[in-house]
Amino acid sequence: MKKKFTEKQIHILDIAEELIAKKGYEGTSVRDICSKANINVAMISYYFGSKEKMMSYLYQYRVLKTRENFSEFADTIKDGKPEMQMKEIIKYIVAQLFRYNYFHGFVTQELRHTENLKDELMDFYQLFVKKLDEVIKKGVTSGVFTFTPKPEDILTTIIGSTLFVIRNRNFYELYVPNKSEETYSKEAEKKVRMNLLMSVFAILGYAAD
């Protein structure tokens, strides 16, 4: 993190992320960011080049921070039973995707022509695949899991299902109970998480005691 971003850049990116999470990318102006960060408008150009380029920096920053957080998270569950680790990993990934859902449209657009974002995302996915592979093998060895699906397929199922829900609210909200405008996201996250737990553990052939 320190090798890529200065303290001033991190301060600006933290403010930008906070505002964009609340108001969306289009609804957040450079002046909004500068006002809250207490900096001159020209500083955005100096540190990032433009608002659009700042989003690329923000995405890289978020991926790096989430990688660090996941490494710490993985370390805290490493001694747990494989079924517990798998459950916690699913919850973690779904929660992160919902929490930072304002990135998805940006990422889809930018990945078409930005190699460094592709590299950041590839490394991030590989980190999850490695951990999933470790948990699956541990579960099979201990007899908790019957089958050995490919970890990349498990990751694809988790991310694909979650992104479908995030990107198709008009459809999914028809099936989310006990929702309101304020609670929809929380209820949708809960529903997709429970569905993924059932699906992934079925794929693993989980043999509960």
Disulfide bonds with the S-S distance in Angstrom:
none
